[in-house]
């Protein structure tokens, strides 16, 4: 199960898991973002579900679809909303609502996964997609950074609560990753500004570049696999060393 799997990192994760031979159910609110599934080489093992990953009826329907093929073994909470508000200008209720829009899908997804894993008695793995901002916030992203910190706290709580029942929970904390959204952002800039942004992102990542969604998918696939059977309750940075370097993007 991959939430927000229609585009970007979520799509890369879904394709990677399907390439491993598994059946993957993809939850995505935008039907247009699911059209690629029908033409994919692994189309017979990709199942689309249109809906909001924060809606328990949607996640239950998706879990039913997965369990019609085989016992549910993994759940990836990737769905996120990139919208921000500042506490000094926006009502606190608006900020809380934005935090909830990023946190609730992870809670709902985890709840559905845990219940299905327990009912089947098979155990399973949950992976939350977090961000370097959970540990080192950047200006102008308070709701997002707060939600991602909570997403990582959720992983630790799940690991402690359900580890003895064969349920593992981990997270990946991403740096900047090249996606359709990032490409569209650069395309909207003047060429010289796009070059400046690219150089700045390279400066923030010790490997000298931003990441590729496929490499994130590789790590998620590992955390879901039996090879990671003794990995539980951790947040693994997949950020090219950005968190370790710790540069402030506003320092200049």
C-alpha positions as CSV (number, residue, x, y, z in Angstrom):
1,X,0.0,0.0,0.0
2,X,1.4,3.4,-1.0
3,X,-0.5,6.6,-0.2
4,X,0.0,9.6,-2.4
5,X,1.4,7.1,-5.0
6,X,0.3,8.8,-8.2
7,X,3.3,11.1,-8.6
8,X,6.8,11.9,-7.5
9,X,8.4,9.9,-4.7
10,X,5.1,7.9,-4.1
11,X,5.0,6.8,-7.7
12,X,8.7,5.8,-7.6
13,X,8.0,3.7,-4.5
14,X,5.0,2.0,-6.0
15,X,7.0,1.2,-9.2
16,X,9.9,-0.2,-7.2
17,X,7.7,-2.4,-5.1
18,X,5.9,-3.7,-8.2
19,X,9.3,-4.4,-9.8
20,X,10.0,-6.7,-6.8
21,X,7.0,-8.8,-7.8
22,X,4.5,-7.6,-5.3
23,X,1.0,-6.4,-5.8
24,X,0.8,-2.7,-4.9
25,X,-2.3,-0.7,-4.1
26,X,-1.9,3.1,-4.8
27,X,-4.1,5.6,-3.0
28,X,-4.2,9.0,-4.8
29,X,-6.8,11.8,-4.6
30,X,-6.3,12.9,-8.2
31,X,-7.6,10.4,-10.8
32,X,-5.4,12.0,-13.5
33,X,-2.3,11.0,-11.4
34,X,-3.3,7.3,-11.7
35,X,-3.6,7.0,-15.5
36,X,0.0,5.7,-15.8
37,X,-0.9,2.5,-13.9
38,X,-2.9,1.0,-16.8
39,X,0.0,1.3,-19.2
40,X,2.7,0.1,-16.8
41,X,4.5,-3.2,-17.5
42,X,3.4,-4.4,-14.1
43,X,-0.2,-3.2,-14.6
44,X,-1.6,-6.5,-13.5
45,X,-0.1,-6.0,-10.1
46,X,-0.9,-2.3,-9.6
47,X,-4.3,-1.4,-8.2
48,X,-5.5,2.2,-8.1
49,X,-7.8,3.7,-5.4
50,X,-9.0,7.2,-5.9
51,X,-9.6,9.0,-2.6
52,X,-8.2,10.8,0.4
53,X,-5.7,8.8,2.4
54,X,-7.0,10.6,5.6
55,X,-10.4,8.9,5.1
56,X,-10.7,5.6,6.9
57,X,-13.3,4.4,4.5
58,X,-10.8,4.9,1.6
59,X,-7.9,3.2,3.4
60,X,-10.2,0.3,4.4
61,X,-11.3,-0.1,0.8
62,X,-7.7,-0.1,-0.4
63,X,-6.8,-2.7,2.3
64,X,-9.6,-4.9,1.1
65,X,-8.4,-4.6,-2.4
66,X,-4.9,-5.7,-1.3
67,X,-6.1,-8.6,0.8
68,X,-8.1,-9.9,-2.1
69,X,-4.8,-10.8,-3.7
70,X,-2.6,-11.7,-0.7
71,X,-2.1,-10.9,3.0
72,X,-1.2,-7.2,3.5
73,X,2.5,-7.0,4.3
74,X,3.5,-3.3,4.0
75,X,2.1,0.2,4.2
76,X,3.8,3.4,3.1
77,X,2.5,6.7,4.3
78,X,3.7,9.1,1.7
79,X,0.7,11.4,1.1
80,X,1.5,15.0,2.0
81,X,0.3,18.5,1.4
82,X,2.7,21.4,0.7
83,X,0.9,24.4,2.1
84,X,2.2,26.8,4.8
85,X,1.0,29.5,7.0
86,X,2.7,31.7,9.6
87,X,1.6,32.0,13.2
88,X,2.0,35.8,13.2
89,X,-0.4,36.2,10.2
90,X,-2.7,33.2,10.2
91,X,-5.2,32.1,12.8
92,X,-3.9,29.3,15.0
93,X,-6.8,27.1,13.9
94,X,-5.6,27.4,10.3
95,X,-2.1,26.4,11.2
96,X,-3.5,23.4,13.2
97,X,-5.6,22.4,10.2
98,X,-2.6,22.4,8.0
99,X,-0.6,20.3,10.5
100,X,-3.6,17.9,10.6
101,X,-3.7,17.6,6.8
102,X,-0.1,16.2,6.8
103,X,-0.4,14.2,10.0
104,X,-3.8,12.6,9.7
105,X,-3.1,10.5,6.6
106,X,-0.2,8.9,8.5
107,X,-2.3,8.2,11.6
108,X,-5.2,6.8,9.5
109,X,-2.8,4.7,7.4
110,X,-1.0,3.3,10.4
111,X,-4.3,2.5,12.1
112,X,-5.6,0.6,9.1
113,X,-2.3,-1.3,8.7
114,X,-2.0,-2.2,12.3
115,X,-5.6,-3.5,12.5
116,X,-5.1,-5.6,9.3
117,X,-1.7,-7.0,10.4
118,X,-3.1,-7.9,13.8
119,X,-6.2,-9.5,12.4
120,X,-4.2,-11.6,9.9
121,X,-1.6,-12.5,12.6
122,X,1.1,-12.1,10.0
123,X,2.8,-8.9,11.2
124,X,4.0,-6.3,8.7
125,X,5.9,-3.2,8.1
126,X,5.0,0.5,8.0
127,X,7.2,3.2,6.5
128,X,6.4,6.9,6.9
129,X,7.9,9.4,4.5
130,X,9.3,12.3,6.6
131,X,11.6,15.2,5.8
132,X,14.9,16.7,7.0
133,X,12.6,19.6,8.2
134,X,11.4,17.4,11.1
135,X,14.7,17.9,12.8
136,X,15.9,21.1,11.2
137,X,13.0,23.4,10.2
138,X,13.4,26.1,7.5
139,X,11.6,29.4,7.6
140,X,8.2,29.5,6.0
141,X,7.3,25.9,6.6
142,X,6.1,25.7,10.2
143,X,3.0,23.5,9.7
144,X,4.9,21.1,7.5
145,X,7.9,20.8,9.8
146,X,5.7,20.3,12.8
147,X,3.6,17.6,11.1
148,X,6.7,15.7,10.0
149,X,8.2,15.8,13.5
150,X,4.9,14.2,14.7
151,X,5.1,11.7,11.9
152,X,8.5,10.6,13.2
153,X,7.2,10.5,16.8
154,X,4.4,8.3,15.5
155,X,6.9,5.8,14.1
156,X,8.7,5.5,17.5
157,X,5.4,5.0,19.3
158,X,4.2,2.3,16.8
159,X,7.5,0.4,17.1
160,X,7.2,0.3,20.9
161,X,3.5,-0.5,21.0
162,X,3.4,-3.2,18.3
163,X,6.9,-4.6,17.9
164,X,6.1,-7.8,19.9
165,X,3.3,-8.5,17.5
166,X,5.6,-8.6,14.5
167,X,4.8,-5.1,13.3
168,X,7.8,-2.9,12.5
169,X,7.6,0.9,11.9
170,X,10.3,3.1,10.4
171,X,10.6,6.4,8.5
172,X,12.7,8.0,5.9
173,X,13.6,11.7,6.2
174,X,14.2,13.1,2.8
175,X,16.3,16.0,1.6
176,X,15.4,17.8,-1.6
177,X,14.3,15.3,-4.3
178,X,13.8,15.8,-8.0
179,X,10.1,15.2,-8.8
180,X,7.5,16.6,-11.2
181,X,6.7,19.3,-8.6
182,X,10.4,20.3,-8.4
183,X,10.7,20.4,-12.2
184,X,7.6,22.5,-12.5
185,X,9.0,24.9,-9.9
186,X,12.2,25.4,-11.8
187,X,10.4,25.7,-15.1
188,X,8.5,28.7,-13.7
189,X,11.7,30.6,-13.0
190,X,13.9,32.7,-15.3
191,X,16.9,30.7,-16.4
192,X,19.4,32.5,-14.3
193,X,17.2,32.1,-11.2
194,X,16.8,28.4,-11.9
195,X,20.5,28.1,-12.1
196,X,20.9,29.9,-8.8
197,X,18.4,27.6,-7.1
198,X,20.1,24.6,-8.5
199,X,23.5,25.8,-7.2
200,X,22.0,26.6,-3.8
201,X,20.4,23.1,-3.4
202,X,23.8,21.6,-4.4
203,X,25.4,23.6,-1.7
204,X,23.0,22.3,0.9
205,X,23.7,18.6,0.1
206,X,27.2,17.3,0.7
207,X,26.9,14.9,-2.3
208,X,26.6,18.1,-4.4
209,X,23.1,17.5,-5.9
210,X,19.5,16.8,-4.9
211,X,18.2,13.2,-4.8
212,X,16.3,11.0,-7.2
213,X,13.0,9.5,-6.3
214,X,14.1,6.1,-7.4
215,X,16.9,6.1,-4.8
216,X,14.4,6.9,-2.1
217,X,12.2,4.0,-3.3
218,X,15.2,1.7,-2.9
219,X,15.5,2.5,0.8
220,X,11.8,2.2,1.4
221,X,11.8,-1.2,-0.3
222,X,14.6,-2.3,2.0
223,X,12.8,-1.1,5.2
224,X,9.7,-3.1,4.1
225,X,11.7,-6.2,3.4
226,X,12.8,-9.1,5.5
227,X,16.4,-7.8,5.2
228,X,15.3,-5.1,7.6
229,X,13.7,-7.5,10.1
230,X,15.7,-6.0,13.0
231,X,15.2,-2.4,12.1
232,X,12.4,-0.9,14.1
233,X,11.5,2.6,15.3
234,X,14.2,4.5,13.4
235,X,14.1,7.5,11.1
236,X,16.7,7.0,8.3
237,X,17.9,10.2,6.6
238,X,17.8,9.8,2.8
239,X,19.1,13.3,2.2
240,X,22.6,13.1,0.7
241,X,24.0,14.3,4.0
242,X,22.0,17.5,4.2
243,X,21.0,17.0,7.9
244,X,24.6,16.1,8.8
245,X,25.9,19.2,7.2
246,X,23.2,21.3,8.7
247,X,23.6,24.5,6.6
248,X,20.9,27.2,7.1
249,X,19.4,27.9,3.7
250,X,18.7,31.5,4.9
251,X,22.3,32.1,6.0
252,X,23.0,34.1,2.9
